[in-house]
Amino acid sequence: MVISSRRQHFPKDPTEQRVQAFKQRYGQQATHLAAHAAFPLTLTTDVVYCLRETFLPECPWYASADILLSGLCTPAGHDLYEMEAATRRYLLRYLRDQFTENRIKDLEHFMVAYLRHRLTTEDSDRSLILGEKPHWTALACLRPGKAFDEIRQTLEQLALGEVDSADRFRLASLVESYGDFLADRGYQPMLLDMADRVAEGEPVDATAELASDLKTAGFTVSLVDFEIATVTFGGAVAEVQEADLKSFDFRTVTVNDQGEEVHTETGQAFYFEEVLAENVHSLKLMAIPSGEFMMGSPEDEPGRYSDESPQHLVKVSPFFMGQTPVTQAQWRVVAALPEQEHDLNPDPARFKGDERPVEQVSWYEAVEFCARLSEHTGRTYRLPTEAEWEYACRADTATPFSFGPTITTELASYDGSVYLNEPEGNSRDETTPVGQFPPNAFGLYDMHGNLWEWCQDHWPESESYEGAPSDGSAWISENKDARRINRGGSWDFNPRNCRSACRNNNNPGFRYVVIGFRVVCEARSR
């Protein structure tokens, strides 16, 4: 179906909505200044004024007051203001997108010089409140893994030294603030745990004792002196070398409504590998951070279906998701493992290829795959819930696609028809090997097109979201024969059906060349 409408909708993410409302009221220049003001941990009238004078002299002088007195900031003392953590993270991403990484580095140098000047002209404690470590802020924006390493080393050195309790508490509080910067990348729980230990005068050493209830992340990680990370999944504990907990650098793409690339960004995500067999690519399980999002589509989204209503806020706990759909090679390995409840055909796919996604598998067979893998590894594998799937697909976006207002056949495999104003594409008329198109901001491939993917959830009798869970859990009815949900669209469907919000359903025993799946590994504390 061709959709020619160019209607736009107001963003539904609460943080994005807050920033867009500010931009609408105060203008783009004030928004640019607000993005610069997100760099310091704490703001004063003077620091915002100096930021304006240094980086945006064309911005009206009264924009400083607009920022401090608007909903972007809250008072924290006499002439002291703070931004809520999610707002700061959003504005820092905006800053990097609008002004490049060089501006982040320029802000680091500015804050170092500013703090050095203030240390010589007024009480040092007040200057330190403004942000003692601008270098950490810059690293958190550009190289979060390195930021975590430097902060951790500082905490370990502090714990080993003779430091009075006031300094311990001050640095612990500072680290909590930097943990907010790193919340999207999964480092925050470890930093908070370390900061608490420092504040209490406990050692932050490399012992198994460090693995204590990182419940806010949903899983437990311990750093021990021979560099082992212990990750707890459900009741089972799997030990892996810290070096195997890998970072993944990638490039994301954003297009306009004509399908033209208007922005690229380098991202970083983290994953562990589940080794299946020699000469078979391991399952890569990407760490998906906790968060909240508006599930469903707004009423003015082109091509939406009524079953995508009502939009509703959902809070999702952290989990690990397969970076790609399960491939045919991976399927064969698991299909050879001991049966749990159902037989598995080792070679069900019509479009053959080890790196192509497996298709023509039913919901029951996908669940059996997860059961065999769980039994084999000692971890809990399952299908994603529908909420987890959409949250992971959107990856902090509110547009119809994670790539923006539309897609092209350079970004995904679908039938090539037109969604908005992009040119008609070329249909490949078959599946493509996984990971051939750009990933989304969570480092996930093929979330749009290629194959529909089974989810846990039952199709609701209301054919809407009325009464749907708000905690990211699966929506299961008492009818064991209920139809099951598929997400993502496929190579043989139009782009309307590949949108982040689009829902589909089939009989759980149904097999077809357009349906596959990817797995989730649960992340739980003990």
GUTIVO-548343 format. One record per residue (C-alpha): residue in one letter; x, y, z. Coordinates in steps of 0.25 Angstrom, whole numbers, plus 5000, padded with zeros to 4 digits. Example, Ala and Ser with C-alpha at 12.3 -4.5 7.8 and 13.67 -1.06 7.14 Angstrom:
% GUTIVO-548343
A504949825031
S505549965029
***
This chain:
% GUTIVO-548343
M500050005000
V500550144996
I500450245007
S500750385002
S500450465015
R501550545021
R500850575034
Q501750585046
H501450555060
F501850605073
P502850515080
K502350425091
D503550395099
P503450475111
T504850535111
E504850565096
Q503450625098
R504050715109
V505150765100
Q504350785088
A503350865096
F504550955101
K504950965086
Q503551005082
R503451115092
Y504851175093
G505451145079
Q506651065073
Q507751155079
A507251135093
T507150985091
H508650985086
L509051055098
A508250955107
A509050845100
H510350915104
A509750935118
A509550785119
F511050765120
P511350825134
L510750735145
T510250855152
L509850995147
T509951135152
T509551265145
D510951295142
V511351165136
V510151165126
Y510551315123
C511951275120
L511551155112
R510751255103
E511851355102
T512851245098
F512051155089
L510751225084
P510951375085
E509851395075
C508851335085
P508051435093
W508551475106
Y507151435113
A507251295108
S508151265120
A506951295129
D505951215120
I506851095122
L506951105137
L505551145140
S504851045130
G504450905132
L505850855128
C506450895141
T506150885156
P506750965167
A507750905176
G508151015185
H508451165184
D508751195169
L508951045167
Y508150965157
E508150825152
M507650745140
E506950615142
A507850505137
A506950455125
T506850605120
R508350615121
R508650495113
Y507650535103
L508250675101
L509650615101
R509250525089
Y508650645083
L509950725085
R510750615079
D509850605067
Q509750755064
F511150795067
T512050675065
E512950605075
N513950725074
R512950815082
I512950715093
K514450725094
D514350875093
L513350875105
E514350785113
H515450885111
F514551005115
M514050935128
V515450905132
A515851055130
Y514551105136
L514751015149
R516251055150
H515851195150
R514751185160
L515651105169
T516551225170
T515451325172
E514451265181
D514151155191
S514651025185
D513550935190
R512551015181
S513451005169
L513550855171
I512050845171
L512050895157
G512750765152
E514150725157
K514350635145
P514050695131
H514850585125
W513950475130
T512750555124
A513450555111
L513850415111
A512450375116
C511850435103
L512950385094
R513550265100
P512650205111
G513550085113
K514750165115
A513950255124
F513550135133
D515050085134
E515550225138
I514450245149
R514650105154
Q516150125155
T515950255163
L515050185172
E515950065175
Q517150165177
L516250245187
A515850115194
L517350075196
G517750215201
E517650295214
V516450385211
D515550445221
S514050415221
A513650545215
D514450525203
R513950385201
F512550435202
R512850545192
L513450465182
A512450355183
S511350455181
L512050505168
V512150365163
E510650345165
S510450465156
Y511450405145
G510750275146
D509450345141
F510250385128
L510550235126
A509250175130
D508850145115
R510150055114
G509949965126
Y511050025135
Q510250095145
P509949985154
M511449945156
L511850095158
L510750115169
D511149985176
M512650035176
A512250175180
D511450115192
R512650035196
V513550155196
A512550245204
E512550135214
G514050115215
E513949975209
P515049925199
V514749925185
D515649815181
A515549705171
T514849595179
A513649515177
E512949595188
L512849705179
A511649635172
S510649685182
D509149705177
L509349795165
K507849785165
T507549905157
A508249845145
G507449715147
F508749635147
T509949615155
V511449645151
S512649625159
L514049665156
V515049575163
D516549585163
F516849485152
E515849565143
I514649475143
A513249535141
T512149455148
V510849475141
T509649415148
F508449375139
G507249325148
G507749225157
A508949175149
V510349245149
A511149245137
E512649295138
V513249355126
Q514549425124
E514449575125
A515049595112
D513849515106
L512849625110
K513149705098
S512849835093
F512249855079
D512449985071
F511550015059
R510950125051
T509450155051
V508750225040
T507550325040
V506750365027
N505750475024
D504350445018
Q504950435004
G505950325009
E507150415008
E508250385018
V508250515027
H509050465039
T510050355043
E510550325057
T511550235063
G510950155074
Q511450055084
A510749935091
F511149815099
Y510949665097
F511349525101
E511449405092
E510849275094
V511749175087
L510949065080
A511948985071
E513248995064
N513049065050
V511649115054
H511549265057
S511249285072
L509949345077
K510249485080
L509349535092
M509249685092
A509049755106
I507749835105
P507749935116
S506449965124
G505550075121
E504250125117
F503550155104
M502150185098
M501750055092
G500850055080
S500650165069
P500050305070
E498750325063
D499450415052
E500550305048
P500350275033
G499950135030
R499650105045
Y498649995049
S497550005059
D498149895068
E499349985071
S498450065080
P498350115091
Q499850165092
H500250135106
L501550155115
V502250025117
K503450005126
V504449895122
S505449825131
P506849795125
F507049665116
F507949615106
M507449595092
G507949525080
Q508749615071
T508049555059
P506949455056
V507449305058
T508149255046
Q508049125039
A509449075044
Q509049115058
W507749045057
R508348915053
V509248915065
V508148935075
A507248835067
A508248725070
L508148745085
P507248655093
E505748675091
Q504948745102
E503548735097
H503548745082
D504248685070
L505048785062
N505348775047
P506848815045
D506648875032
P505248935030
A505649065022
R505249085008
F506349185005
K507549105008
G508849175014
D509549155027
E509549305030
R508149325025
P507049325036
V506349195039
E504849205034
Q503749115033
V503749085048
S502549095057
W502349165070
Y502449025077
E503748995070
A504349135073
V503949105088
E504548965087
F505849025082
C505949115094
A505649005103
R506748915097
L507749035098
S507349065112
E507548925116
H508948915109
T509449045115
G508849065128
R508349195125
T506849235122
Y506649255108
R505249295102
L504449375092
P504349525094
T503149585100
E502449675090
A502749795098
E504249755099
W504249735084
E503649875081
Y504549935091
A505749875085
C505349905071
R505050055074
A506450065082
D506050205087
T505250255075
A503850295073
T503750295058
P503050185050
F504450125047
S505750125056
F506350195044
G505350305043
P504050335037
T504250235026
I505150125020
T505850085007
T506249945002
E507649995005
L507249985020
A506449865020
S505849745012
Y504349765009
D503549764996
G504149904991
S502849974991
V502750124995
Y502350165009
L502450315009
N503250394999
E504450304997
P504750244983
E504250104980
G505249994984
N505649864979
S504949734984
R505949624987
D504849524987
E505549434997
T506249445011
T507549515012
P508749465021
V508649525035
G509349655038
Q509449715024
F508749845027
P509049955037
P508749925052
N507850005061
A508450085073
F508449955081
G509349885071
L508149795067
Y508049755052
D506849725043
M505849775053
H505049825040
G504749725029
N505449605025
L504549515034
W503349525044
E503849485057
W503049405068
C502849465081
Q502349405094
D500949475095
H499549425091
W498749515082
P497749585090
E496249565088
S496049715088
E497049735076
S497649855084
Y498449895095
E497349905105
G497749845118
A499149815113
P500249795123
S501149925126
D502349845132
G502849785119
S502349645122
A501649555113
W500149565111
I499649425112
S498249375112
E497649255118
N497449195104
K498649115101
D498249105086
A498149255085
R498849315073
R500249365075
I500849505072
N501949525061
R502649655059
G503549725049
G503049695035
S503749615024
W504449615011
D503049585004
F502249695011
N502149845009
P502849955018
R501549985025
N501649845032
C503149865035
R502849985045
S503349975059
A501849975064
C501249875054
R500649755060
N500349625053
N499749485058
N499749345054
N499349205059
P500449155068
G500549035059
F500749115046
R501949105038
Y502349195026
V503449245018
V503249385024
I503349345039
G504549325048
F505049375062
R506149425070
V506449385085
V506449465098
C507349425110
E506749465123
A507649555132
R507249535147
S507849545160
R508049425169
***
